[in-house]
Amino acid sequence: MTGHDLVFVAVGLLTAGGAVFTVTSKNLMHAALFFAVTLGGIAGVFLTLAADFLALVQIVVYVGAVAVLFMFGLMLTRAPIGREALDGQNRGLAMAVAGGLFVVLSTLVIGAFGDLPTAEVTGPRIDDLGIAIFADWVLPFEVLSMLLLAALIGAIVLARRESGESGEELTVTRIEMAQDRDPEALEREQAALTSGSGGTGEEHA
Amino acid sequence: MSPIGPLLLAAFLFSAGVYGVIARRNAVLVLISVELMLNAVNINLVTFQNLLFPGDPAVTGQMFALFIIGVAAAEVGVGLAIVFNMFRNRASVDVDDADLMRW
């Protein structure tokens, strides 16, 4: 076991622990912060796998943008805090499905790649990456930019208020509880209604 | 370095994401769990690229990971917009409450 492996084990444990706390934390903001820790750990995993550019992209896009976006989302939708409010009733089912999936995936991975010799980690140089993007992958790259534009416009259209129809205040019927008002005003109103004199619209002007 | 370690880590992260998607009721936390699953796939792609096919001239594994990061960012934007819309209409982000196609 080389030092490289030791670094990977440390970073991997950090990532796995962050993921566990992300999906089990009782506090919403703590879950989002543990998610940021997990994303940073994944960037570290990319570094130990000699994917430097991808690690930087991970930090810029995920830790910088997506995690902050999720925190905005959690703060703007004020939600109840507490395990019963956050988790559904099917926690046992979720544990069974996730555990079974992990067992199946690990046996498949170990069966398929367990006998591979340990190889030296060699990543492509960053200029090879750039040439590959703009030579072999230029069409998916452009399609991705169009997708991002469509998602941007779609998010704006979805999230904005419909000022066309409901921009002005709706005239709603006000329902007041009788016990909230003082009884004298109620009596005066009653008297005005029964006497019939004087427009009833003037009482509350 | 053996590819077993990163692949097992990716499997664990994916399983954690599955657990979160099933167990969580808050829609934003469900989105976070989906992001965990996408990141697990990214680790797999980079592992295969750099440990099993390091000489590939079109750096396929890392390119796929980059595109997945971009698509995931778009997905987060649209998903959060939908969650905000649901919160405005129903005053709740509980996925158990989202049981109507229209009203």
Contacts between the chains, C-beta under 8 A, distances in Angstrom:
chain1	res1	chain2	res2	distance
A	2	B	1	7.6
A	4	B	1	5.7
A	5	B	1	6.0
A	5	B	2	8.0
A	5	B	5	7.2
A	8	B	1	6.9
A	8	B	5	5.8
A	8	B	6	7.3
A	9	B	5	7.2
A	12	B	5	6.6
A	12	B	6	7.6
A	12	B	9	4.7
A	15	B	9	6.5
A	15	B	13	7.0
A	16	B	9	6.4
A	16	B	12	5.4
A	16	B	13	7.1
A	16	B	16	7.8
A	19	B	12	7.2
A	19	B	13	5.2
A	19	B	16	4.2
A	19	B	17	7.7
A	19	B	36	5.8
A	20	B	16	6.1
A	22	B	16	7.3
A	22	B	20	7.0
A	22	B	32	6.4
A	22	B	33	7.7
A	22	B	36	6.7
A	23	B	16	5.3
A	23	B	17	7.4
A	23	B	19	5.4
A	23	B	20	3.6
A	23	B	23	7.1
A	23	B	24	7.1
A	23	B	29	7.9
A	23	B	33	6.0
A	23	B	36	7.4
A	28	B	26	6.9
A	28	B	28	7.7
A	28	B	29	7.2
A	31	B	29	6.1
A	31	B	32	6.8
A	32	B	32	7.1
A	35	B	32	5.2
A	35	B	35	7.4
A	35	B	36	7.5
A	38	B	13	7.7
A	38	B	36	6.9
A	38	B	39	7.6
A	39	B	39	6.9
A	42	B	13	7.9
A	42	B	39	5.2
A	42	B	42	7.3
A	42	B	43	6.5
A	45	B	6	6.5
A	45	B	9	6.9
A	45	B	43	5.9
A	46	B	43	7.8
A	46	B	46	6.0
A	48	B	1	7.9
A	49	B	6	6.5
A	49	B	46	5.2
A	49	B	47	6.2
A	49	B	50	5.1
A	49	B	51	7.5
A	50	B	50	5.5
A	51	B	46	4.9
A	51	B	49	7.6
A	51	B	50	6.2
A	51	B	62	5.9
A	51	B	65	7.7
A	53	B	62	7.5
A	54	B	42	7.8
A	54	B	46	6.2
A	54	B	62	5.7
A	54	B	65	5.7
A	54	B	66	6.7
A	57	B	66	6.5
A	57	B	69	6.0
A	58	B	42	7.9
A	58	B	69	7.0
A	61	B	69	5.5
A	61	B	70	7.9
A	61	B	73	5.8
A	62	B	35	7.9
A	62	B	39	7.6
A	62	B	69	7.3
A	65	B	73	6.8
A	66	B	35	6.8
A	66	B	72	7.4
A	66	B	73	6.3
A	66	B	76	5.4
A	69	B	76	5.9
A	69	B	77	7.5
A	69	B	80	6.3
A	70	B	28	6.3
A	70	B	31	7.2
A	70	B	32	5.9
A	70	B	76	7.5
A	70	B	80	7.7
A	72	B	80	7.9
A	73	B	28	4.7
A	73	B	31	7.7
A	73	B	80	4.8
A	73	B	83	6.3
A	73	B	84	7.5
A	74	B	28	5.3
A	76	B	84	6.7
A	76	B	87	7.6
A	77	B	27	8.0
A	77	B	28	6.6
A	77	B	83	6.6
A	77	B	84	7.0
A	77	B	87	4.5
A	77	B	93	4.6
A	79	B	26	5.4
A	79	B	28	7.7
A	79	B	93	5.7
A	85	B	25	7.4
A	86	B	24	6.4
A	86	B	25	6.2
A	86	B	26	5.8
A	86	B	29	6.9
A	87	B	23	5.1
A	87	B	24	6.4
A	87	B	25	6.5
A	88	B	22	7.8
A	88	B	23	6.0
A	88	B	24	7.2
A	88	B	25	4.8
A	88	B	96	6.8
A	90	B	22	6.2
A	90	B	23	6.6
A	91	B	23	4.9
A	93	B	22	6.5
A	94	B	18	7.6
A	94	B	19	4.8
A	94	B	20	8.0
A	94	B	22	3.6
A	94	B	23	3.8
A	95	B	19	6.5
A	95	B	23	7.7
A	97	B	18	6.2
A	97	B	19	7.4
A	97	B	22	6.1
A	98	B	15	4.4
A	98	B	16	6.9
A	98	B	18	4.8
A	98	B	19	3.7
A	98	B	22	7.4
A	99	B	15	7.2
A	101	B	14	7.3
A	101	B	15	5.0
A	101	B	18	5.7
A	102	B	11	5.8
A	102	B	12	6.2
A	102	B	14	8.0
A	102	B	15	3.8
A	105	B	11	3.9
A	105	B	14	7.0
A	105	B	15	7.1
A	106	B	8	5.8
A	106	B	11	5.5
A	109	B	4	6.9
A	109	B	7	4.6
A	109	B	8	6.4
A	109	B	11	6.2
A	110	B	4	6.5
A	110	B	8	7.9
A	113	B	3	5.3
A	113	B	4	6.1
A	113	B	7	6.4
A	114	B	4	6.3
A	116	B	2	6.8
A	116	B	3	6.2
A	116	B	4	7.9
A	116	B	52	7.7
A	118	B	1	5.8
A	118	B	2	4.6
A	119	B	1	6.9
A	119	B	3	7.8
A	119	B	51	5.3
A	119	B	52	7.6
A	119	B	54	7.7
A	120	B	1	7.6
A	121	B	1	5.2
A	121	B	50	5.9
A	121	B	51	6.5
A	122	B	50	6.6
A	122	B	54	4.5
A	123	B	50	5.1
A	123	B	54	7.5
A	123	B	62	7.9
A	124	B	54	7.7
A	124	B	56	7.9
A	124	B	59	4.8
A	124	B	62	7.0
A	128	B	57	7.6
A	128	B	59	6.3
A	129	B	59	5.7
A	129	B	62	6.6
A	129	B	63	8.0
A	132	B	57	7.2
A	132	B	58	5.1
A	132	B	59	4.7
A	132	B	63	6.3
A	133	B	63	6.9
A	133	B	66	7.8
A	135	B	58	7.8
A	136	B	58	4.0
A	136	B	63	7.8
A	137	B	58	7.1
A	137	B	63	5.1
A	137	B	67	8.0
A	140	B	63	7.8
A	140	B	67	6.1
A	144	B	67	5.8
A	144	B	70	4.9
A	144	B	71	7.0
A	147	B	70	7.6
A	147	B	71	6.8
A	147	B	74	5.7
A	148	B	70	6.5
A	148	B	73	7.3
A	148	B	74	5.4
A	150	B	74	7.9
A	151	B	74	3.6
A	151	B	75	7.6
A	151	B	77	5.2
A	151	B	78	5.2
A	152	B	77	6.7
A	154	B	77	8.0
A	154	B	78	5.5
A	154	B	81	7.2
A	155	B	77	4.4
A	155	B	78	5.3
A	155	B	80	7.4
A	155	B	81	4.1
A	156	B	81	7.8
A	158	B	78	7.0
A	158	B	81	3.9
A	158	B	82	6.1
A	158	B	84	7.7
A	158	B	85	5.6
A	159	B	80	7.9
A	159	B	81	4.1
A	159	B	84	5.1
A	159	B	85	6.5
